[in-house]
Amino acid sequence: MPSEVVIVVLIALAGFLLGGVYTSWKTAKGMAMVLLVAAVLAAGGAAVWWFSL
């Protein structure tokens, strides 16, 4: 799989997870925090992957 595809997939995953954070914030703050951490890790992974090219 090309590196660019991995970067795009990680960014899309981060966006999907951020949508989950937005949706679940009022009802389940604990789960929203877990999703937020996962989104930050996905975005950070995409950034590291991009800058390592």
PyMOL Python script that loads the backbone (N, CA, C, O; Angstrom):
from pymol import cmd

cmd.read_pdbstr("""\
ATOM      1  N   MET A   1       0.851  -1.174   0.000  1.00  0.00           N
ATOM      2  CA  MET A   1       0.000   0.000   0.000  1.00  0.00           C
ATOM      3  C   MET A   1       0.899   1.239   0.000  1.00  0.00           C
ATOM      4  O   MET A   1       1.819   1.338   0.811  1.00  0.00           O
ATOM      5  N   PRO A   2       0.636   2.177  -0.901  1.00  0.00           N
ATOM      6  CA  PRO A   2       1.456   3.400  -0.934  1.00  0.00           C
ATOM      7  C   PRO A   2       1.319   4.225   0.356  1.00  0.00           C
ATOM      8  O   PRO A   2       0.291   4.195   1.033  1.00  0.00           O
ATOM      9  N   SER A   3       2.368   4.943   0.659  1.00  0.00           N
ATOM     10  CA  SER A   3       2.390   5.739   1.892  1.00  0.00           C
ATOM     11  C   SER A   3       1.289   6.789   1.930  1.00  0.00           C
ATOM     12  O   SER A   3       0.735   7.072   2.992  1.00  0.00           O
ATOM     13  N   GLU A   4       0.973   7.362   0.786  1.00  0.00           N
ATOM     14  CA  GLU A   4      -0.048   8.401   0.760  1.00  0.00           C
ATOM     15  C   GLU A   4      -1.412   7.846   1.151  1.00  0.00           C
ATOM     16  O   GLU A   4      -2.212   8.531   1.789  1.00  0.00           O
ATOM     17  N   VAL A   5      -1.667   6.609   0.768  1.00  0.00           N
ATOM     18  CA  VAL A   5      -2.953   5.995   1.107  1.00  0.00           C
ATOM     19  C   VAL A   5      -3.058   5.797   2.620  1.00  0.00           C
ATOM     20  O   VAL A   5      -4.116   6.022   3.207  1.00  0.00           O
ATOM     21  N   VAL A   6      -1.980   5.384   3.234  1.00  0.00           N
ATOM     22  CA  VAL A   6      -1.981   5.188   4.686  1.00  0.00           C
ATOM     23  C   VAL A   6      -2.242   6.513   5.394  1.00  0.00           C
ATOM     24  O   VAL A   6      -3.000   6.560   6.363  1.00  0.00           O
ATOM     25  N   ILE A   7      -1.633   7.567   4.928  1.00  0.00           N
ATOM     26  CA  ILE A   7      -1.825   8.891   5.535  1.00  0.00           C
ATOM     27  C   ILE A   7      -3.288   9.320   5.421  1.00  0.00           C
ATOM     28  O   ILE A   7      -3.874   9.801   6.391  1.00  0.00           O
ATOM     29  N   VAL A   8      -3.869   9.147   4.249  1.00  0.00           N
ATOM     30  CA  VAL A   8      -5.262   9.539   4.037  1.00  0.00           C
ATOM     31  C   VAL A   8      -6.191   8.698   4.906  1.00  0.00           C
ATOM     32  O   VAL A   8      -7.152   9.223   5.469  1.00  0.00           O
ATOM     33  N   VAL A   9      -5.919   7.410   5.020  1.00  0.00           N
ATOM     34  CA  VAL A   9      -6.758   6.540   5.853  1.00  0.00           C
ATOM     35  C   VAL A   9      -6.666   6.945   7.322  1.00  0.00           C
ATOM     36  O   VAL A   9      -7.678   6.954   8.022  1.00  0.00           O
ATOM     37  N   LEU A  10      -5.470   7.278   7.798  1.00  0.00           N
ATOM     38  CA  LEU A  10      -5.323   7.699   9.189  1.00  0.00           C
ATOM     39  C   LEU A  10      -6.036   9.026   9.453  1.00  0.00           C
ATOM     40  O   LEU A  10      -6.641   9.202  10.510  1.00  0.00           O
ATOM     41  N   ILE A  11      -5.969   9.948   8.513  1.00  0.00           N
ATOM     42  CA  ILE A  11      -6.668  11.226   8.675  1.00  0.00           C
ATOM     43  C   ILE A  11      -8.177  11.004   8.657  1.00  0.00           C
ATOM     44  O   ILE A  11      -8.905  11.620   9.435  1.00  0.00           O
ATOM     45  N   ALA A  12      -8.648  10.124   7.770  1.00  0.00           N
ATOM     46  CA  ALA A  12     -10.078   9.818   7.722  1.00  0.00           C
ATOM     47  C   ALA A  12     -10.523   9.151   9.018  1.00  0.00           C
ATOM     48  O   ALA A  12     -11.601   9.450   9.532  1.00  0.00           O
ATOM     49  N   LEU A  13      -9.707   8.255   9.545  1.00  0.00           N
ATOM     50  CA  LEU A  13     -10.023   7.605  10.814  1.00  0.00           C
ATOM     51  C   LEU A  13     -10.094   8.627  11.946  1.00  0.00           C
ATOM     52  O   LEU A  13     -10.988   8.561  12.790  1.00  0.00           O
ATOM     53  N   ALA A  14      -9.159   9.566  11.962  1.00  0.00           N
ATOM     54  CA  ALA A  14      -9.185  10.617  12.986  1.00  0.00           C
ATOM     55  C   ALA A  14     -10.462  11.447  12.878  1.00  0.00           C
ATOM     56  O   ALA A  14     -11.069  11.783  13.895  1.00  0.00           O
ATOM     57  N   GLY A  15     -10.867  11.776  11.676  1.00  0.00           N
ATOM     58  CA  GLY A  15     -12.105  12.531  11.485  1.00  0.00           C
ATOM     59  C   GLY A  15     -13.331  11.752  11.928  1.00  0.00           C
ATOM     60  O   GLY A  15     -14.237  12.306  12.549  1.00  0.00           O
ATOM     61  N   PHE A  16     -13.357  10.468  11.607  1.00  0.00           N
ATOM     62  CA  PHE A  16     -14.458   9.609  12.033  1.00  0.00           C
ATOM     63  C   PHE A  16     -14.532   9.544  13.558  1.00  0.00           C
ATOM     64  O   PHE A  16     -15.613   9.624  14.142  1.00  0.00           O
ATOM     65  N   LEU A  17     -13.382   9.398  14.185  1.00  0.00           N
ATOM     66  CA  LEU A  17     -13.350   9.340  15.654  1.00  0.00           C
ATOM     67  C   LEU A  17     -13.756  10.667  16.272  1.00  0.00           C
ATOM     68  O   LEU A  17     -14.433  10.686  17.300  1.00  0.00           O
ATOM     69  N   LEU A  18     -13.357  11.769  15.670  1.00  0.00           N
ATOM     70  CA  LEU A  18     -13.774  13.078  16.185  1.00  0.00           C
ATOM     71  C   LEU A  18     -15.281  13.266  16.065  1.00  0.00           C
ATOM     72  O   LEU A  18     -15.900  13.899  16.920  1.00  0.00           O
ATOM     73  N   GLY A  19     -15.871  12.719  15.010  1.00  0.00           N
ATOM     74  CA  GLY A  19     -17.330  12.732  14.895  1.00  0.00           C
ATOM     75  C   GLY A  19     -17.975  11.960  16.033  1.00  0.00           C
ATOM     76  O   GLY A  19     -19.013  12.366  16.555  1.00  0.00           O
ATOM     77  N   GLY A  20     -17.366  10.856  16.413  1.00  0.00           N
ATOM     78  CA  GLY A  20     -17.858  10.090  17.555  1.00  0.00           C
ATOM     79  C   GLY A  20     -17.740  10.858  18.853  1.00  0.00           C
ATOM     80  O   GLY A  20     -18.615  10.780  19.714  1.00  0.00           O
ATOM     81  N   VAL A  21     -16.655  11.601  18.991  1.00  0.00           N
ATOM     82  CA  VAL A  21     -16.486  12.447  20.187  1.00  0.00           C
ATOM     83  C   VAL A  21     -17.597  13.481  20.240  1.00  0.00           C
ATOM     84  O   VAL A  21     -18.224  13.674  21.281  1.00  0.00           O
ATOM     85  N   TYR A  22     -17.839  14.140  19.126  1.00  0.00           N
ATOM     86  CA  TYR A  22     -18.875  15.177  19.072  1.00  0.00           C
ATOM     87  C   TYR A  22     -20.249  14.607  19.395  1.00  0.00           C
ATOM     88  O   TYR A  22     -21.040  15.232  20.102  1.00  0.00           O
ATOM     89  N   THR A  23     -20.526  13.417  18.873  1.00  0.00           N
ATOM     90  CA  THR A  23     -21.840  12.803  19.070  1.00  0.00           C
ATOM     91  C   THR A  23     -22.043  12.329  20.504  1.00  0.00           C
ATOM     92  O   THR A  23     -23.129  12.488  21.061  1.00  0.00           O
ATOM     93  N   SER A  24     -21.017  11.755  21.100  1.00  0.00           N
ATOM     94  CA  SER A  24     -21.200  11.129  22.406  1.00  0.00           C
ATOM     95  C   SER A  24     -20.834  12.026  23.583  1.00  0.00           C
ATOM     96  O   SER A  24     -20.920  11.577  24.726  1.00  0.00           O
ATOM     97  N   TRP A  25     -20.437  13.248  23.358  1.00  0.00           N
ATOM     98  CA  TRP A  25     -19.956  14.096  24.445  1.00  0.00           C
ATOM     99  C   TRP A  25     -21.022  14.337  25.513  1.00  0.00           C
ATOM    100  O   TRP A  25     -20.709  14.297  26.703  1.00  0.00           O
ATOM    101  N   LYS A  26     -22.270  14.584  25.119  1.00  0.00           N
ATOM    102  CA  LYS A  26     -23.305  14.908  26.110  1.00  0.00           C
ATOM    103  C   LYS A  26     -23.741  13.700  26.928  1.00  0.00           C
ATOM    104  O   LYS A  26     -24.127  13.854  28.086  1.00  0.00           O
ATOM    105  N   THR A  27     -23.689  12.514  26.359  1.00  0.00           N
ATOM    106  CA  THR A  27     -24.236  11.350  27.050  1.00  0.00           C
ATOM    107  C   THR A  27     -23.171  10.483  27.705  1.00  0.00           C
ATOM    108  O   THR A  27     -23.420   9.911  28.767  1.00  0.00           O
ATOM    109  N   ALA A  28     -21.997  10.370  27.104  1.00  0.00           N
ATOM    110  CA  ALA A  28     -20.975   9.457  27.624  1.00  0.00           C
ATOM    111  C   ALA A  28     -19.609  10.125  27.531  1.00  0.00           C
ATOM    112  O   ALA A  28     -18.838   9.866  26.607  1.00  0.00           O
ATOM    113  N   LYS A  29     -19.324  10.981  28.493  1.00  0.00           N
ATOM    114  CA  LYS A  29     -18.072  11.743  28.451  1.00  0.00           C
ATOM    115  C   LYS A  29     -16.834  10.847  28.549  1.00  0.00           C
ATOM    116  O   LYS A  29     -15.806  11.146  27.942  1.00  0.00           O
ATOM    117  N   GLY A  30     -16.925   9.768  29.296  1.00  0.00           N
ATOM    118  CA  GLY A  30     -15.781   8.861  29.414  1.00  0.00           C
ATOM    119  C   GLY A  30     -15.424   8.231  28.075  1.00  0.00           C
ATOM    120  O   GLY A  30     -14.255   8.193  27.688  1.00  0.00           O
ATOM    121  N   MET A  31     -16.436   7.738  27.372  1.00  0.00           N
ATOM    122  CA  MET A  31     -16.198   7.140  26.068  1.00  0.00           C
ATOM    123  C   MET A  31     -15.744   8.202  25.070  1.00  0.00           C
ATOM    124  O   MET A  31     -14.929   7.919  24.192  1.00  0.00           O
ATOM    125  N   ALA A  32     -16.261   9.406  25.198  1.00  0.00           N
ATOM    126  CA  ALA A  32     -15.835  10.488  24.314  1.00  0.00           C
ATOM    127  C   ALA A  32     -14.353  10.788  24.516  1.00  0.00           C
ATOM    128  O   ALA A  32     -13.645  11.082  23.554  1.00  0.00           O
ATOM    129  N   MET A  33     -13.888  10.719  25.738  1.00  0.00           N
ATOM    130  CA  MET A  33     -12.460  10.955  25.996  1.00  0.00           C
ATOM    131  C   MET A  33     -11.604   9.846  25.386  1.00  0.00           C
ATOM    132  O   MET A  33     -10.528  10.116  24.851  1.00  0.00           O
ATOM    133  N   VAL A  34     -12.072   8.616  25.464  1.00  0.00           N
ATOM    134  CA  VAL A  34     -11.346   7.497  24.848  1.00  0.00           C
ATOM    135  C   VAL A  34     -11.275   7.698  23.341  1.00  0.00           C
ATOM    136  O   VAL A  34     -10.222   7.495  22.735  1.00  0.00           O
ATOM    137  N   LEU A  35     -12.383   8.093  22.737  1.00  0.00           N
ATOM    138  CA  LEU A  35     -12.399   8.353  21.293  1.00  0.00           C
ATOM    139  C   LEU A  35     -11.488   9.519  20.930  1.00  0.00           C
ATOM    140  O   LEU A  35     -10.834   9.503  19.887  1.00  0.00           O
ATOM    141  N   LEU A  36     -11.448  10.530  21.794  1.00  0.00           N
ATOM    142  CA  LEU A  36     -10.582  11.679  21.550  1.00  0.00           C
ATOM    143  C   LEU A  36      -9.109  11.269  21.565  1.00  0.00           C
ATOM    144  O   LEU A  36      -8.331  11.703  20.716  1.00  0.00           O
ATOM    145  N   VAL A  37      -8.737  10.443  22.522  1.00  0.00           N
ATOM    146  CA  VAL A  37      -7.352   9.960  22.580  1.00  0.00           C
ATOM    147  C   VAL A  37      -7.019   9.161  21.325  1.00  0.00           C
ATOM    148  O   VAL A  37      -5.937   9.313  20.757  1.00  0.00           O
ATOM    149  N   ALA A  38      -7.951   8.307  20.890  1.00  0.00           N
ATOM    150  CA  ALA A  38      -7.725   7.518  19.681  1.00  0.00           C
ATOM    151  C   ALA A  38      -7.602   8.420  18.448  1.00  0.00           C
ATOM    152  O   ALA A  38      -6.788   8.154  17.564  1.00  0.00           O
ATOM    153  N   ALA A  39      -8.407   9.481  18.387  1.00  0.00           N
ATOM    154  CA  ALA A  39      -8.344  10.411  17.262  1.00  0.00           C
ATOM    155  C   ALA A  39      -7.005  11.148  17.239  1.00  0.00           C
ATOM    156  O   ALA A  39      -6.409  11.337  16.178  1.00  0.00           O
ATOM    157  N   VAL A  40      -6.543  11.557  18.408  1.00  0.00           N
ATOM    158  CA  VAL A  40      -5.255  12.250  18.482  1.00  0.00           C
ATOM    159  C   VAL A  40      -4.119  11.311  18.068  1.00  0.00           C
ATOM    160  O   VAL A  40      -3.191  11.720  17.371  1.00  0.00           O
ATOM    161  N   LEU A  41      -4.199  10.054  18.501  1.00  0.00           N
ATOM    162  CA  LEU A  41      -3.176   9.082  18.098  1.00  0.00           C
ATOM    163  C   LEU A  41      -3.189   8.843  16.589  1.00  0.00           C
ATOM    164  O   LEU A  41      -2.130   8.739  15.970  1.00  0.00           O
ATOM    165  N   ALA A  42      -4.378   8.756  15.995  1.00  0.00           N
ATOM    166  CA  ALA A  42      -4.475   8.549  14.548  1.00  0.00           C
ATOM    167  C   ALA A  42      -3.929   9.758  13.790  1.00  0.00           C
ATOM    168  O   ALA A  42      -3.193   9.601  12.816  1.00  0.00           O
ATOM    169  N   ALA A  43      -4.286  10.952  14.232  1.00  0.00           N
ATOM    170  CA  ALA A  43      -3.784  12.159  13.572  1.00  0.00           C
ATOM    171  C   ALA A  43      -2.278  12.301  13.767  1.00  0.00           C
ATOM    172  O   ALA A  43      -1.560  12.688  12.845  1.00  0.00           O
ATOM    173  N   GLY A  44      -1.808  11.990  14.958  1.00  0.00           N
ATOM    174  CA  GLY A  44      -0.369  12.035  15.214  1.00  0.00           C
ATOM    175  C   GLY A  44       0.381  11.013  14.386  1.00  0.00           C
ATOM    176  O   GLY A  44       1.465  11.298  13.876  1.00  0.00           O
ATOM    177  N   GLY A  45      -0.186   9.825  14.247  1.00  0.00           N
ATOM    178  CA  GLY A  45       0.428   8.811  13.406  1.00  0.00           C
ATOM    179  C   GLY A  45       0.502   9.236  11.955  1.00  0.00           C
ATOM    180  O   GLY A  45       1.496   8.980  11.276  1.00  0.00           O
ATOM    181  N   ALA A  46      -0.552   9.886  11.478  1.00  0.00           N
ATOM    182  CA  ALA A  46      -0.538  10.393  10.105  1.00  0.00           C
ATOM    183  C   ALA A  46       0.538  11.464   9.929  1.00  0.00           C
ATOM    184  O   ALA A  46       1.239  11.489   8.917  1.00  0.00           O
ATOM    185  N   ALA A  47       0.662  12.342  10.915  1.00  0.00           N
ATOM    186  CA  ALA A  47       1.672  13.402  10.826  1.00  0.00           C
ATOM    187  C   ALA A  47       3.085  12.824  10.847  1.00  0.00           C
ATOM    188  O   ALA A  47       3.945  13.242  10.072  1.00  0.00           O
ATOM    189  N   VAL A  48       3.315  11.874  11.727  1.00  0.00           N
ATOM    190  CA  VAL A  48       4.647  11.248  11.805  1.00  0.00           C
ATOM    191  C   VAL A  48       4.946  10.521  10.506  1.00  0.00           C
ATOM    192  O   VAL A  48       6.061  10.606   9.991  1.00  0.00           O
ATOM    193  N   TRP A  49       3.969   9.809   9.974  1.00  0.00           N
ATOM    194  CA  TRP A  49       4.166   9.071   8.729  1.00  0.00           C
ATOM    195  C   TRP A  49       4.472  10.029   7.588  1.00  0.00           C
ATOM    196  O   TRP A  49       5.338   9.764   6.754  1.00  0.00           O
ATOM    197  N   TRP A  50       3.740  11.163   7.561  1.00  0.00           N
ATOM    198  CA  TRP A  50       3.928  12.133   6.487  1.00  0.00           C
ATOM    199  C   TRP A  50       5.309  12.756   6.555  1.00  0.00           C
ATOM    200  O   TRP A  50       5.975  12.888   5.528  1.00  0.00           O
ATOM    201  N   PHE A  51       5.756  13.145   7.748  1.00  0.00           N
ATOM    202  CA  PHE A  51       7.043  13.813   7.885  1.00  0.00           C
ATOM    203  C   PHE A  51       8.224  12.844   7.773  1.00  0.00           C
ATOM    204  O   PHE A  51       9.367  13.273   7.611  1.00  0.00           O
ATOM    205  N   SER A  52       7.951  11.547   7.858  1.00  0.00           N
ATOM    206  CA  SER A  52       9.041  10.587   7.719  1.00  0.00           C
ATOM    207  C   SER A  52       9.309  10.234   6.262  1.00  0.00           C
ATOM    208  O   SER A  52      10.265   9.516   5.969  1.00  0.00           O
ATOM    209  N   LEU A  53       8.482  10.726   5.346  1.00  0.00           N
ATOM    210  CA  LEU A  53       8.684  10.433   3.910  1.00  0.00           C
ATOM    211  C   LEU A  53       9.897  11.137   3.363  1.00  0.00           C
ATOM    212  O   LEU A  53      10.209  11.000   2.180  1.00  0.00           O
TER     213      LEU A  53
END
""", "prot")
cmd.dss("prot")
cmd.show_as("cartoon", "prot")
cmd.util.cbc("prot")
cmd.orient("prot")
